[in-house]
Amino acid sequence: YYWSIAPDYDATFYPRYMAKRGFQLGIEAQYLEHNFRGLTRAEYVPNDEIENRQRYAFQIQHQHNLGRGFSAYMNWQRVSDAHYWEDMSSRLLQTSQVQLPQQLVLGYSPFSWLQTSTQVLRYQTLQPDPANPVARPYFLEPQINIVGYKPNILKTDLSVIGQYSRFTNPEKVEGDRFVLYPQVSLPIVHPAFQITPKVGLHMTQYALSNVDKFASSNMTAAPQ
């Protein structure tokens, strides 16, 4: 059932009845404005008559221009349990992935030559087969990025890439990683050719934590 709410809003409903499990409602909604846009997909079973409980799956994606150089992004996915996909045979959220991202990003660009962002990224890890466990990936809590590019400064181009990442995982060695890569380039442009000599310094530093909780055989699981 399609509902054209407005020229920039709409929703589609997918009611469904399963003889063994009962009623399921799916919805897909989209919206678009000057400063933001988004998409939401969701499925909901009020009472699974086999499991005797409610079950759901959803995905929310949203982009927003907050003004004054600020922007935001969200990608949030979740299911009620590890067996939702195989039990529901989902039509609206057709997927077999076992790592569902839950991501929040805040961006800031005070100037045209400078972009910064901070994100938090976690995952819901599904375990549909206990005999074949799925490894939980590292979370980013947080990750901070800086990218700058300033051309034509005393006939040279200046750029810098910086990143700080905090890797967390209760099942593995955790750690921090800091990366800084400043660069200076000198473009030489000729009608017949172009050469760009460049020099840069790539610096990376790691710091591990909770190492004592794990045996030396597990040390290789540290973030790369």
N, C-alpha and C positions, 0 to 999 in steps of 0.2 A: 504494500500500500504506500504510494508516493504522495507526500504532502508538500506542495510548493508554498512554504510559509511566506516568503518574500523573494524579491529578485536575488537577494544575496543570502538567503537562508532556505534550507530544504531538509527534509527528513524522509527516510524510507523505513517502513516497518515490515518485519518478517515474522508474523505469527506462525507457530508450528505446533502440531500435536503429535506426540510419539506414544504409541499404544502401550508400551511397557513403562515409560518414564514420565509421561504427562505432558503438560503444556510448557512451551518455550517461546519467549518473545525476543526477537532480534531487532536492533535499530541501528541505522547509519545516518548520522546528521552531519551536515556541512554548513559552514558559515564563512563569509568573506566580507571584510570591511576595509576601509582605507588603511588602518593601522594594524589590523590583525586578521588572521585567518586560522581555521582549524577544522579538524575532522575527528569525529567520535564514532567508534563502533562498539557495540555491546550486545551481549546475549545474557539472558537471565531465565533460570528455571526455578520457580518458587518452591517446588517440592519434587525432587526426583523420587518417584515411587519405588524405585529399587534401592537407592541409597538412603531414602527417608531423610533428605536434607536439601537445602537450597544450593544451587550451583550457578556459577557465573563466569564470564570472560569479558574483558573490555580492553580497549586501546584508545588512548587520548593523545592527539597531536595538536599542538597549538604554537603558533608563531605570533609575536607581538612586538611592534615598534613602540617603545615607551616614550620616545622623544628625548631631546637633549643628548643624543648619542647613545642612549640605552636601548637594548633590545632583550627579548627573553624567548626561550624555546622550551617546550616540554614534550617529552615522548614517554608515556607511562602505559605499561602493559601489565596485565595480571590475570590469572585464572584462579578459580577457587580451590583446585586440587590438581595433582599431577596426572590424573587419568581423564581430565575433562575432554581433551581432544578426541581420544579414542572412543569414549562413551557417547559423546554427543554427536560425533560425525559432523562437525561444524560446517555450515555452508557460508555463513557470513564471515567468520574469522577462520578461514581455512588455513591451517598451519600445522606443522609438526615440530616446531622449534621447542627446545627445552631450556633456552636461556632467554628470558623475557626482560628487556631493558626497562629501567626506570630512571629516566634522565631529566635533569633540570640544568639549563644553561642560562647564564646572564652575561650579555655582551655589553661592551662599552667602547665607543670610538669617539674620543674627544676631538680628534683631528682626522683629516682624510688620509694621513700617512701613518696613523697609529690605530691598531685594533687590539683590544684585550677581551678576554672571556674567562669566566669561571664556571666550571661544571661539576656536578655531582652525579655519578653514574653507579647504579647498583643493578643487580639482576635477581629475578626470581628464578631459581634453578629447579626444574622439575625432575622428579625421579620416578618415571613410569615403570622402570624395571629394576627392582632392588638387586637383582643378580648382576646387573651392569650399571653400577652407580655412575652418575654424571658429575664430573669435577666442577666445583664452583669457581668461576673466574674471579680475578681480582676486582674489587670495587675501587673507584676513584673518588676519594673523599678528603679534599677536593682535587681538582686539576685546574691550574691557572696558566693561561697562555697569553703571550705578548708577541705581536708581530708588528714591526715598524719598517717603513721604507721611505727614505727621503732622497729624491734624486737631485742632481745638479747642485751639490754643495761643494764649492771650489772645484768645479768640473768633475767631481766624483759622486758616486751614488752610495749612500750609507743605508745599511739594513741591519736588523737585529731580530733574532728569534729566541725567545725565552719561554721556559716551561717549568712549572713546579707540579709534581704529582705525588699524592699520598696514596699508596697502594695498601688496601686493607683486606684481610681475609682471615677469619678466625681459625681456619684449617691449615694455614700456611704461614711461612715467615713473611712479615710485613715490612714495609720500608718506604723511604722517601727518595725521590729522584729529582735532581735539579739540572737543567740543561740551559746553557747560554751560548749563543752563536752569533757574535757580531761580525759584520763583513763590510769591506770597503772595495768598491769596484770602479774602474776607470774605463768607460766605454769609448772606443775609438771607432768612429763611423766614417767610412769612405764610400763614394759611389760604387766602388767595385767590391768592397768587403766591409766586414764589421768584426772587430776584435774587442773582447771585454776581459782584460786582466782583473783578477780578483784575489784578495787575500782575506782570510778570516781565521778566527780562533774558536774552535769547538771545545767547550768545557762541559763536562758531565760529572756530577757527584752523586754518590749513593750513600744512604744510611739505613741499615737494617735494624729492626727491633724484634722483640720477643723471640730471639734466636734460641734461647735456652729451652723453650717449650718443645722443640723438635729435635729429633736425632740428626746426626750429621748426614745420614743418607737422604734426608729430606731437604737439605740445604739447597739443592739444585732447583727447588721450586720457587726460589726468590724471584721477584719481578725482574724482567729483562727490559 
